[in-house]
Amino acid sequence: MNPSSIRFEGQVVVVTGAARSIGAAIAEAFAREGARVVLADADGAQLEVEVAALNARHPGAAVGAAGDLSREDGALALLAATQKAFGDAQVLVNNAGGGVILPFLSHTPDTLRATIDRNLWTTLWCTRAFLPPMLAAGFGRIVNLGADSVRNGLADHAAYNAAKGGVHGLTTGLAREYATAGITVNTVAPCAVNSPPMQAFLRDKPEVARRFLEVIPMRRTAEMEEVSSMVTYLASREAAFVTGQVISVNGGSNML
Ligand SMILES: NC(=O)c1ccc[n+]([C@@H]2O[C@H](COP(=O)([O-])OP(=O)(O)OC[C@H]3O[C@@H](n4cnc5c(N)ncnc54)[C@H](O)[C@@H]3O)[C@@H](O)[C@H]2O)c1
């Protein structure tokens, strides 16, 4: 790679939900561009596999931190692990999440709680943990993973959209609060992404798959790298004047 395009040399990047799928693709994208990356996930076993694979491709680039980030103590433990391994983080990617996609009344109390925990509480606690050192440094990039379904009201997404809508709302509020502090806060909102859980979901529910794809003019899901490239752009120094944005990566599906 051309050294001038190694945008994250010397930076520390934390990616939550990085044991698999989109989070793993985001961690790979940052490591490829010179970052030291902390991969965080509740699934410790899969996290070890992903960290080993990333270090095999980019020696010394990655460490793992296992824990439940929907709890304040989990987020604070991630902050401590990051500082111990690499020092302060310049970039936080709140990617942990995942849908429990069901008609609203088919949810149980547990699936409703899990939906909010995975998507909104992880983002709230991690952001609260990592903001103070970013403020002290006068520099920070926070990039959240939201969802285009908040905008288009995709079938069976009401509870998930309540959680991701909270992430979208947090984005604009924090961006304004810290606009003069060197910190930008943005959200990448994908439509259906070609990740392993989405592949399984679309394979098992062909009628739902048809409805998901018919709202996307490109008639396909997003590749994970098409999402990670927007995340790295928003985390880069080039994106210094972009804040408070919810940016759809959706194959044009906001066009009527
Ligand atoms: N796949 C899609 O089509 C799609 C579409 C729009 C938005 N998104 C969002 O993109 C992000 C990544 O999606 P994905 O498809 O890769 O999901 P995924 O389910 O494959 O991976 C999510 C990861 O987050 C981790 N995680 C969940 N809750 C956690 C917690 N409390 N603490 C720590 N880790 C936790 C999981 O263990 C898992 O490894 C999610 O926020 C998701 O909601 C995905």
Ligand as a Chemical Component Dictionary entry (heavy atoms), coordinates in Angstrom:
data_LIG
# 
_chem_comp.id                   LIG 
_chem_comp.type                 NON-POLYMER 
_chem_comp.pdbx_formal_charge   0 
_chem_comp.three_letter_code    LIG 
# 
loop_
_chem_comp_atom.comp_id 
_chem_comp_atom.atom_id 
_chem_comp_atom.alt_atom_id 
_chem_comp_atom.type_symbol 
_chem_comp_atom.charge 
_chem_comp_atom.model_Cartn_x 
_chem_comp_atom.model_Cartn_y 
_chem_comp_atom.model_Cartn_z 
_chem_comp_atom.pdbx_ordinal 
LIG N1  N1  N 0  -25.927 -7.265  8.989  1  
LIG C1  C1  C 0  -26.765 -6.320  8.582  2  
LIG O1  O1  O 0  -27.468 -6.488  7.604  3  
LIG C2  C2  C 0  -26.844 -5.004  9.322  4  
LIG C3  C3  C 0  -27.675 -3.989  8.804  5  
LIG C4  C4  C 0  -27.739 -2.764  9.467  6  
LIG C5  C5  C 0  -27.011 -2.566  10.623 7  
LIG N2  N2  N 1  -26.228 -3.585  11.107 8  
LIG C6  C6  C 0  -25.485 -3.346  12.348 9  
LIG O2  O2  O 0  -24.103 -3.524  12.084 10 
LIG C7  C7  C 0  -23.470 -4.020  13.255 11 
LIG C8  C8  C 0  -22.741 -5.329  12.936 12 
LIG O3  O3  O 0  -23.694 -6.260  12.441 13 
LIG P1  P1  P 0  -23.327 -7.775  12.107 14 
LIG O4  O4  O 0  -24.262 -8.240  11.070 15 
LIG O5  O5  O -1 -21.870 -7.883  11.879 16 
LIG O6  O6  O 0  -23.735 -8.469  13.497 17 
LIG P2  P2  P 0  -23.225 -9.851  14.153 18 
LIG O7  O7  O 0  -24.384 -10.336 14.968 19 
LIG O8  O8  O 0  -22.664 -10.774 13.130 20 
LIG O9  O9  O 0  -22.053 -9.394  15.120 21 
LIG C9  C9  C 0  -22.313 -8.547  16.203 22 
LIG C10 C10 C 0  -21.259 -8.800  17.270 23 
LIG O10 O10 O 0  -21.584 -7.950  18.384 24 
LIG C11 C11 C 0  -21.331 -8.685  19.569 25 
LIG N3  N3  N 0  -22.130 -8.176  20.670 26 
LIG C12 C12 C 0  -23.483 -8.106  20.763 27 
LIG N4  N4  N 0  -23.843 -7.670  21.966 28 
LIG C13 C13 C 0  -22.707 -7.431  22.668 29 
LIG C14 C14 C 0  -22.432 -6.986  23.979 30 
LIG N5  N5  N 0  -23.428 -6.710  24.845 31 
LIG N6  N6  N 0  -21.157 -6.846  24.373 32 
LIG C15 C15 C 0  -20.138 -7.157  23.529 33 
LIG N7  N7  N 0  -20.341 -7.611  22.265 34 
LIG C16 C16 C 0  -21.612 -7.747  21.848 35 
LIG C17 C17 C 0  -21.721 -10.114 19.224 36 
LIG O11 O11 O 0  -21.123 -11.073 20.100 37 
LIG C18 C18 C 0  -21.238 -10.236 17.793 38 
LIG O12 O12 O 0  -19.934 -10.769 17.694 39 
LIG C19 C19 C 0  -24.557 -4.188  14.309 40 
LIG O13 O13 O 0  -24.632 -3.044  15.114 41 
LIG C20 C20 C 0  -25.797 -4.325  13.468 42 
LIG O14 O14 O 0  -26.969 -4.005  14.189 43 
LIG C21 C21 C 0  -26.130 -4.791  10.490 44 
# 
loop_
_chem_comp_bond.comp_id 
_chem_comp_bond.atom_id_1 
_chem_comp_bond.atom_id_2 
_chem_comp_bond.value_order 
_chem_comp_bond.pdbx_ordinal 
LIG N1  C1  SING 1  
LIG C1  O1  DOUB 2  
LIG C1  C2  SING 3  
LIG C2  C3  SING 4  
LIG C2  C21 DOUB 5  
LIG C3  C4  DOUB 6  
LIG C4  C5  SING 7  
LIG C5  N2  DOUB 8  
LIG N2  C6  SING 9  
LIG N2  C21 SING 10 
LIG C6  O2  SING 11 
LIG C6  C20 SING 12 
LIG O2  C7  SING 13 
LIG C7  C8  SING 14 
LIG C7  C19 SING 15 
LIG C8  O3  SING 16 
LIG O3  P1  SING 17 
LIG P1  O4  DOUB 18 
LIG P1  O5  SING 19 
LIG P1  O6  SING 20 
LIG O6  P2  SING 21 
LIG P2  O7  DOUB 22 
LIG P2  O8  SING 23 
LIG P2  O9  SING 24 
LIG O9  C9  SING 25 
LIG C9  C10 SING 26 
LIG C10 O10 SING 27 
LIG C10 C18 SING 28 
LIG O10 C11 SING 29 
LIG C11 N3  SING 30 
LIG C11 C17 SING 31 
LIG N3  C12 SING 32 
LIG N3  C16 SING 33 
LIG C12 N4  DOUB 34 
LIG N4  C13 SING 35 
LIG C13 C14 SING 36 
LIG C13 C16 DOUB 37 
LIG C14 N5  SING 38 
LIG C14 N6  DOUB 39 
LIG N6  C15 SING 40 
LIG C15 N7  DOUB 41 
LIG N7  C16 SING 42 
LIG C17 O11 SING 43 
LIG C17 C18 SING 44 
LIG C18 O12 SING 45 
LIG C19 O13 SING 46 
LIG C19 C20 SING 47 
LIG C20 O14 SING 48 
# 
